Amino acid sequence: MKQRTDDDDFVPRRRSHLIGPAAQARALTAATARLAARRQRDALPHRIETPRLVLRAPIRGDVPDIVTLADNRRIHEVLARLPHPYTRADGIAFVEIFAQRPDERPYAVTLDDRFIGVVGFTYHEGEPPELGYWLGEPHWGRGIMSEAVKALLEAAFATHLYPRIKARALASNSGSLNVLEKAGFVRLREDIETLGTGAGKPTVYLMLEQPKWT
Ligand SMILES: CC(C)(COP(=O)(O)OP(=O)(O)OC[C@H]1O[C@@H](n2cnc3c(N)ncnc32)[C@H](O)[C@@H]1OP(=O)(O)O)[C@@H](O)C(=O)NCCC(=O)NCCS
């Protein structure tokens, strides 16, 4: 059987003559949006350096540190998609499956060559990419995520393919809202989240526009 590849998403379906013109137009719009998101994702650098940190793709060798740091209820409670308890299988799935998805671009945040957290984008068809992150609790409160986020945003803006970036945080998550507002994100609205572990909780939705001078 032929192995399915991501590029299959962009190949017009052979049965396209069986669907109506409106459905064909919708399929074309969706394929164009997927292609645009893929361009954004692939334009990002493989490695980003900051004064203290290196951001790079997560690797299998990160799994023990990922599991130790991610198996934390305080992180699970504020993230939409982090399982709890967090097992070795979850760590392997993050590196081998999640990080390879065409709609995800997570970077491992590393300090002195050790994994300490994640920062990256999720790509939604026809919408701005969404910034997300978490940092291992022993490293909180030292300006690390602010440094990582600033570097990733600069790298994204340098591609000129990221005119707008969105983000969201629970209204109670002052640390994350501080990181985002320090980076220039502005609050759009507050609403009740419907998905993930944040479902039912007040959530702040934010947006960042690429500054005109960059
Ligand atoms: C949110 C998180 C990424 C912050 O990382 P960090 O490296 O500790 O953040 P920074 O040190 O860069 O802090 C940024 C600002 O927020 C403030 N801050 C950090 N944690 C805070 C907290 N719990 N409450 C209030 N302010 C906080 C800092 O003082 C700093 O402001 P300053 O520069 O004016 O002093 C980290 O706490 C974390 O991973 N939390 C769990 C996961 C999470 O919340 N992910 C985001 C989901 S939307």
The ligand as an SDF file (V2000), in Angstrom:
LIG
                    3D

 48 50  0  0  0  0  0  0  0  0999 V2000
    4.1900   31.0250   32.1130 C   0  0  0  0  0  0  0  0  0  0  0  0
    5.6460   30.6050   32.1050 C   0  0  0  0  0  0  0  0  0  0  0  0
    6.0110   30.1300   30.7190 C   0  0  0  0  0  0  0  0  0  0  0  0
    6.5010   31.8050   32.4820 C   0  0  0  0  0  0  0  0  0  0  0  0
    7.8570   31.4980   32.2600 O   0  0  0  0  0  0  0  0  0  0  0  0
    8.9990   32.3030   33.0430 P   0  0  0  0  0  0  0  0  0  0  0  0
   10.2980   32.0440   32.3710 O   0  0  0  0  0  0  0  0  0  0  0  0
    8.8900   31.9720   34.4780 O   0  0  0  0  0  0  0  0  0  0  0  0
    8.5170   33.7930   32.7760 O   0  0  0  0  0  0  0  0  0  0  0  0
    9.4370   35.0740   32.8880 P   0  0  0  0  0  0  0  0  0  0  0  0
   10.4190   34.8660   34.0160 O   0  0  0  0  0  0  0  0  0  0  0  0
    9.9660   35.3910   31.5430 O   0  0  0  0  0  0  0  0  0  0  0  0
    8.3750   36.1380   33.3660 O   0  0  0  0  0  0  0  0  0  0  0  0
    7.7770   37.0840   32.5350 C   0  0  0  0  0  0  0  0  0  0  0  0
    7.1060   38.1210   33.3960 C   0  0  0  0  0  0  0  0  0  0  0  0
    6.0140   37.5360   34.0930 O   0  0  0  0  0  0  0  0  0  0  0  0
    6.1850   37.6440   35.4870 C   0  0  0  0  0  0  0  0  0  0  0  0
    5.7520   36.3930   36.0610 N   0  0  0  0  0  0  0  0  0  0  0  0
    6.2630   35.1740   35.8440 C   0  0  0  0  0  0  0  0  0  0  0  0
    5.5570   34.2410   36.5200 N   0  0  0  0  0  0  0  0  0  0  0  0
    4.5830   34.9100   37.1640 C   0  0  0  0  0  0  0  0  0  0  0  0
    3.5070   34.5120   37.9950 C   0  0  0  0  0  0  0  0  0  0  0  0
    3.3030   33.2440   38.3230 N   0  0  0  0  0  0  0  0  0  0  0  0
    2.6750   35.4780   38.4670 N   0  0  0  0  0  0  0  0  0  0  0  0
    2.8450   36.7600   38.1430 C   0  0  0  0  0  0  0  0  0  0  0  0
    3.8480   37.2140   37.3380 N   0  0  0  0  0  0  0  0  0  0  0  0
    4.6960   36.2880   36.8630 C   0  0  0  0  0  0  0  0  0  0  0  0
    7.6680   37.8790   35.7080 C   0  0  0  0  0  0  0  0  0  0  0  0
    7.9080   38.5980   36.8850 O   0  0  0  0  0  0  0  0  0  0  0  0
    8.0260   38.6590   34.4630 C   0  0  0  0  0  0  0  0  0  0  0  0
    7.7030   40.0260   34.5710 O   0  0  0  0  0  0  0  0  0  0  0  0
    8.8680   41.1260   34.7250 P   0  0  0  0  0  0  0  0  0  0  0  0
    9.7950   40.9390   33.5510 O   0  0  0  0  0  0  0  0  0  0  0  0
    8.1150   42.3950   34.7010 O   0  0  0  0  0  0  0  0  0  0  0  0
    9.5270   40.8030   36.0200 O   0  0  0  0  0  0  0  0  0  0  0  0
    5.9290   29.4550   33.1070 C   0  0  0  0  0  0  0  0  0  0  0  0
    5.5260   29.8830   34.3880 O   0  0  0  0  0  0  0  0  0  0  0  0
    5.1880   28.1930   32.7540 C   0  0  0  0  0  0  0  0  0  0  0  0
    5.6490   27.4130   31.9480 O   0  0  0  0  0  0  0  0  0  0  0  0
    4.0120   27.9940   33.3380 N   0  0  0  0  0  0  0  0  0  0  0  0
    3.2010   26.8010   33.0930 C   0  0  0  0  0  0  0  0  0  0  0  0
    2.8030   26.6400   31.6460 C   0  0  0  0  0  0  0  0  0  0  0  0
    2.1240   27.8590   31.0660 C   0  0  0  0  0  0  0  0  0  0  0  0
    1.5360   28.6470   31.7600 O   0  0  0  0  0  0  0  0  0  0  0  0
    2.1960   27.9550   29.7360 N   0  0  0  0  0  0  0  0  0  0  0  0
    1.5000   28.9940   29.0240 C   0  0  0  0  0  0  0  0  0  0  0  0
    0.0890   28.6110   28.8040 C   0  0  0  0  0  0  0  0  0  0  0  0
   -0.8100   29.8950   28.0220 S   0  0  0  0  0  0  0  0  0  0  0  0
  1  2  1  0
  2  3  1  0
  2  4  1  0
  2 36  1  0
  4  5  1  0
  5  6  1  0
  6  7  2  0
  6  8  1  0
  6  9  1  0
  9 10  1  0
 10 11  2  0
 10 12  1  0
 10 13  1  0
 13 14  1  0
 14 15  1  0
 15 16  1  0
 15 30  1  0
 16 17  1  0
 17 18  1  0
 17 28  1  0
 18 19  1  0
 18 27  1  0
 19 20  2  0
 20 21  1  0
 21 22  1  0
 21 27  2  0
 22 23  1  0
 22 24  2  0
 24 25  1  0
 25 26  2  0
 26 27  1  0
 28 29  1  0
 28 30  1  0
 30 31  1  0
 31 32  1  0
 32 33  2  0
 32 34  1  0
 32 35  1  0
 36 37  1  0
 36 38  1  0
 38 39  2  0
 38 40  1  0
 40 41  1  0
 41 42  1  0
 42 43  1  0
 43 44  2  0
 43 45  1  0
 45 46  1  0
 46 47  1  0
 47 48  1  0
M  END
$$$$
